[in-house]
Amino acid sequence: HDFPLLFFLVYPPIYLCVNRVLFILSKKSMENKSKYCYNIYKTAGFCGFKSAHHPERKESSMLTNNMPKVKIGIVAVSRDCFPESLSVNRRKAVVQSYIQHYNSEDIYECPVCIVESEIQMVQALEDIKQAGCNALCVYLGNFGPEIAETLLAKHFDGPKMFVAAAEETAGDLCQGRGDAFCGMLNASYNLALRNVRAYIPEYPVGDADDCAKMIHEFVPIARAILALSQLKIISFGPRPLNFLACNAPIKQLYNLGVEIEENSELDLFEAFNRHAGDPRIPQIVQEMEAELGAGNKKPQILSRLAQYELTLKDWVEQHKGYRKYVAIAGKCWPAFQTQFGFVPCYVNSRLTAQGIPVSCEVDIYGALSEFIGSVVSQDTVTLLDINNTVPKDLYQQDICTKFPYEHKDVFMGFHCGNTAAGKLSFCEMKYQMIMARSLPQEVTQGTLEGDIVPGPITFFRLQSTADNQLRAYIAQGEVLPVATRSFGSIGIFAIPQMGRFYRHVLIEKNFPHHGAVAFGHFGKELYEVFRYLGVAPQEIGYNHPQGVLYPTENPFAR
């Protein structure tokens, strides 16, 4: 459990070799470096060490139960002065490429080609509805009918995208020229006229393989938009005293189409007591014991934690109403410990791993952000404090010469014990050390503690400001394979130019200390999700590279 510090002390020759390899790998991409590090540690015999890129990780079916399955209907459109066959044949090539390279269940080829006809638009709309499509791709196989194609987008109830065909060959630039490059401009203008939001890729024109790839990249974006339209956030209790940071107006939730059910801690406590002696508790305890393994240091509280887990799951089923998907914003202090007799961190981590994100400290927008990250990545996420600096001696010893980061690029992301076991390099059930400074230790037990797995991450948050404006940030980086020597669910995070990002985005834009963490690089997808939801581009912060100043950055500062 003291790995990697103990490991390196016991195996000095391996330590030197790993240092040298890490130094070489520092010039590689962060994602590849983490994969290589995992293989080095595994080869060295530390099979208990886990990585975010664990080759044996399998996607949890439970995780994907709390999110939609996307089926995109692709509809070709054609200007009447261009050959309809040009759009139809190009559409067929795109679908063929998609089926060849990606999941064929993601796409449906609508047989109706819209040729400047509102009647055909209605026919295409009915066809993709009957086929069970919940997302739309309007494909400009040639210039396209700007009215009919944007009417289709307007009347389709779901996320939509527009892509256009590139010209195929120099030998067919007369009858075979489609001019979709030009038609996309008119399509965008007409979308704006009709106030229709649609996803348009960075460069939306391409051949069959290019367009198939664009449609595939749209899948996680569409999945997030669909999920939010059917999401209910269930919260328990007001925010803790002296904790205004995570308090934000809920009006923007309704603007996003998200429902919220706010409950008191007393409601939750009553439901918890009703679950005493629930016959399902032993089964949940067995699951917990299997998950914790040697880290099961508090076996005496597992039955109460299992009782609480069942309380939350039953509450979700009984209260989600007409909504399909759920996230939870739970309260965890100060009265929770003294009344329930434990802290809920481990249960929160288990539900999050099962696809129901649970935020700490009644952080409603934290739960929203976690849910978005879970749906986009189809993986477990976590919620962490952007917590503390890395001591200079630790930086000099374990980071400076081994990774391409300045001291201000690194920090520790921490929370009491809410990160899922599958995202920790090792884990132990412990007690909440901070709370135990003012409460009896026995009522603070229930944290899941360990160093977070190394690998690429995306730190992000979607937030309503105090004056009811949507604002977000996204920063890609990595968790370093360096021992934290601390407590809680914690890791050493490295984000390029983090110091400037911290000052001119997180502080300047008044973000709270909680950030959602997705295990992988999902900045591109999250950015498009936030744009689609209506967050203004200038309100989506990111870590600017060196030389690109923030609007508030002093150009004379050194």
Number of C-alpha atoms within 10 A of each C-alpha: 15 12 18 20 14 11 16 14 12 11 11 11 11 16 16 12 12 18 17 13 16 22 17 13 19 17 11 13 10 23 18 14 23 27 18 16 20 24 17 17 20 14 10 13 10 15 11 12 18 21 26 23 19 17 11 6 11 8 11 14 11 13 20 17 14 21 26 19 18 23 21 29 25 29 29 31 31 30 23 15 12 19 17 19 14 19 29 23 12 22 28 17 17 25 21 16 19 23 15 12 13 14 10 14 11 18 24 20 19 19 16 19 23 28 23 19 18 16 12 17 25 17 18 22 23 12 18 24 15 9 14 13 22 21 27 28 24 21 28 33 33 33 26 32 22 22 17 23 27 25 18 22 24 17 12 19 15 17 24 27 22 26 26 33 29 22 19 15 9 9 7 10 12 8 9 17 20 26 19 26 20 13 21 24 12 18 22 17 13 17 19 13 10 13 10 15 18 22 19 20 16 8 11 18 22 20 17 22 17 20 27 25 17 22 25 18 14 25 20 24 26 29 23 26 24 21 26 25 17 18 25 26 25 24 26 22 19 17 22 16 8 6 12 10 14 21 19 19 16 15 12 17 21 11 12 15 16 20 19 19 12 14 14 12 18 11 11 19 16 11 17 19 13 12 19 14 12 12 10 12 21 15 12 18 19 14 12 20 15 12 15 18 11 12 19 18 15 14 14 10 17 23 19 21 25 23 25 25 22 20 21 20 13 13 15 19 11 9 14 20 10 9 16 17 22 28 28 30 25 27 24 22 19 14 12 17 21 15 10 18 18 24 27 28 29 27 27 29 27 23 22 27 24 19 27 28 31 35 32 25 23 26 25 30 26 30 29 28 26 31 34 29 29 28 26 23 19 20 20 29 30 30 30 26 16 20 14 12 16 19 11 11 10 14 19 13 10 15 25 16 15 19 19 17 18 16 19 17 20 26 21 20 25 25 25 26 30 29 33 25 23 20 24 23 22 22 27 23 23 22 26 26 16 12 18 14 10 8 15 13 15 16 20 25 27 30 29 33 30 29 29 32 29 29 26 28 25 24 29 28 30 24 26 21 18 12 8 13 15 21 22 27 24 22 23 22 23 27 28 24 24 20 19 20 14 13 20 26 28 28 29 24 27 27 23 21 19 25 16 20 22 18 14 21 24 18 13 12 16 14 21 21 13 25 24 27 24 27 26 20 20 21 19 12 20 25 21 21 22 24 18 19 17 14 19 14 13 8 16 19 21 22 22 17 13 9 7 9 13 18 9 10 13 9 10 5 5 4
